[in-house]
């Protein structure tokens, strides 16, 4: 099967990842195109390992990963691929003495933008996450939620084809989460956005597609509506429809 169609921005084919005797990803295959893909799964499912591999932070051990037409299974191609990738890890590093604007400009420069271009794009990215009025504030002085928004800005700054967000709404208040979901939907109109999250509300309201992982395997791949239907209509425990679908996918009890 050809996993690099014109509508595919990134593809994972037969991906295995092991840490010592522990197999974290077990032959995972996934095509990622424009839109917002929500990756759900319990702790230890392999979500962060998948995200880190797509971001080229982790090398491909077994299998093939292609991002924006570049095979990152070959480590010599990683620098080229990173120009097309934006990545927000669960915990991102920063220099506390940088202002928010300086930090995002620095990341843009690291991604290959010229200094003048980096300055313009940093202003745009900070505006997109509602941090333009705090661009002169030093990172150490920002609240946790504000730092998270700056983290999202640095992931956006090169206008990537593949945007990877690991637990992006952690630390955001309800209003900020609503605003961010709106941003994700907008970005997904032209880019591939992959969101690893534990919050089913993010998936239900912002994602066009859902992948459910468990024990390093893909248990479900479809639309949020299809996940809801998987869970059926009977629930004595008060779970939401999409939560029922998620549990059905994890436990293999879907209808």
N, C-alpha and C positions, 0 to 999 in steps of 0.2 A: 504493500500500500504506500502510495506517495503521500508523505505527511507535510509537504511544503507547497500547498496550493496558494493561489494568488491572494486569497482572503486570509491566509494564515500569517500572523506576525511572529509567532513563536511556536515551536513544536518540541515536544519531549517524546522520545521513542525508546521504549524498553529500558527505562532508567532504574538502575539499582544503586543503592548507597549503603555502605556498611561502616559501622564503627566497631572495630574489633570483631567480636562474635555476634553483635547486634545488627540485624538487617533493618534499616530504617525505611528505605524505599524498595519495593519489590516489583520490578518490571513495569513501572508506571509509564503510560503513554497518554498524551494529551495534546490536542491542538488548541491554540489560543489565537483568536481573531479580534477584530474591533468589537468593543462593548465592554461591559463590566462583569468579570468572572469572580464570583465569591467562592472562596475555598473554605469549607467547613470541616470540622473533625475534632475529636477529643484530643486532649494532651497526649503527645507521643504518636500522633497519627502520621507525622512526617511532613506537616504543612510548612514549617519553617525551613526544613531541609530542602524542600522543593523550591521555596522562594529564594533561598540562598544560592541554590544551584542555577536557577534562572538568572539571578543577578550576577553570576560568575564569581561570587565570593567563594563558593566551594567548587572544586574541579569535578568534572564528570568522571565518575569511576567506571561505570559500565552503562552503555547506551549512547544515545545521540541527542544533543540539544542544539537547536538552531534558533537564533534570534535575529530578526530583520535580515534574513538571508545569509547570516554568518554562522558557520558551524563552530560553536564554542566548545565542542568536545576536544578541539585542537587548541591548546592553551595559547599558541601564538596568535590566535584570532581574538583573544579576549579584549584587548585594548580597543580594537575597532568596534566590537559589539557594544562596549560600554557607552559609546557615543549615542546609542539608540535606546539606552536603558535609564530609567529613573527608579531609585530604590529607597524605601524607608524601612529600615529594620525596626524591630520592637524597641531596641535601645540604640540610639545613634550617638556617636561621639562628636564633641564640639569643644572649641576653645572658649572658656568663659569670658575672656576679655574681648572677643569679637562682638561687634554689634550684630543684630539680626541681619542687617543688610550686608555687612562685610562677610558674614558666614556664608550666605547664599551666593554672593559674588565669588567667593573663594571656590565653592563647589562647582559653579559654572565654569570658572577658569580651569579647574582640574578636569572638567569634561571636554576641554578643548575650545571653549569660546574665547574670543579675544577680550581684552580688558574692557573696551567700550561696550561691546556686545553683552558681556557678562553683567555690566552695570544696568543696562536696559532690561535684560531678562530677569534680573534679580528683583527689580521694581515691579515688573509684571507678576512674577510668582508670589511675592509678598502680598500684592493686591488681591490675587486670586484667593488667598486663604485669610483675608481680612487682617493682615498684619502690617499694611503699608504705613499706618500711623505709629508703629512701634519699631520702625527700621533702625532708628538710632539708639535703641535700648540694648544694653549689653546682654549677652546670652545668660550670664549668671544671675541677672536681675529679673528675668522673665519667669512667670509662673509655669508650672508643669504643662498646663494646657497650651499656653502660648508657645513654649518650646516645641511642643508637638506640632503645632501649626507651622512653625519655621521648618521643622523636619519635613513636612509635606511640601513646603515651598522649595526646599533644596532638591527634592525628588522631581519636581515639576520643571525646574529651571531650564533644562535643555530641551523642553517640549518633546519628551521621549515617545517613541513608537510603542514601547513596552514600559508600563508604569507598574511597579511592584510595591504594594503597601501591606506591611505586616502589622496587624492590629492598629490601623491608623486612627481609629476613634477613641482609643484608650486615653483617658485623661481629659477628653473634651466634654463640656457640659451639653445638656440636651439640645439647646439652640445651636451650638456649634456643630453637633453631629448632624442636625437637619441641614445646615448650610453645606457641610462637607459632602453629604450624600448627593445634594444637588450638583456640586462640583464634579463628583465622580461620574454622574450621568452625563454631564456635558463633555467631560474628557473622553468618555467612552464612545462618543459619536465619531471620533476620528482615530483613536488610539486603542490599544489593548490594555485594559486596566485589570490587574489581578489583585484581589483583596483577600488576605487571610484574616479571618475574624471569628470570634466566639459569639458575636451578637447577631442573632437571626434577624433582628429589625433591619440591620444594614443590608442583609441579603434580600429581604422582602421588599425593601423600598428603593434600593439603588442598583441591584444587580440584574443583568439580563440573562445570566446563566449561573448555575451553581454546580460545583464539584464537591462531593462529599468523600473524604478520605478516612480510612481506618486501618491501622496496622500496616501503613506503607502502601496500601492499595487503594485504587479508585473504586468506590462503592456506588456512586451515582454521578451522572453527568447529564444535565438537562436544564430546563427553565425553572424558575421559582414555582410557577403554576404546576408543572409536572411533579415537582417535589411535594407540593401540597397534596396532589392527588395520590401520591404514593402512600401517604399516611392514612388514607381512608377518612371516615367521618366519625368514628366511635372513639371517645377518649374520656375515661372516668377521672383523669388526674388534672384536668384543667390546662393541658398544654395547648398552645396555639396550633393552627393547622400546619404551619411550616415546621414547627418543632416536632409535630407528629411525623411529618415526612422525613425529617432529619433522623429521628430515632429509628424509623422503619428502614432507612437506607443503611444505617450503622449495623442494625441487628438482622438485616436480611428478611424483614417481615412485611415488606411492601406488597401492595395489591396490584 
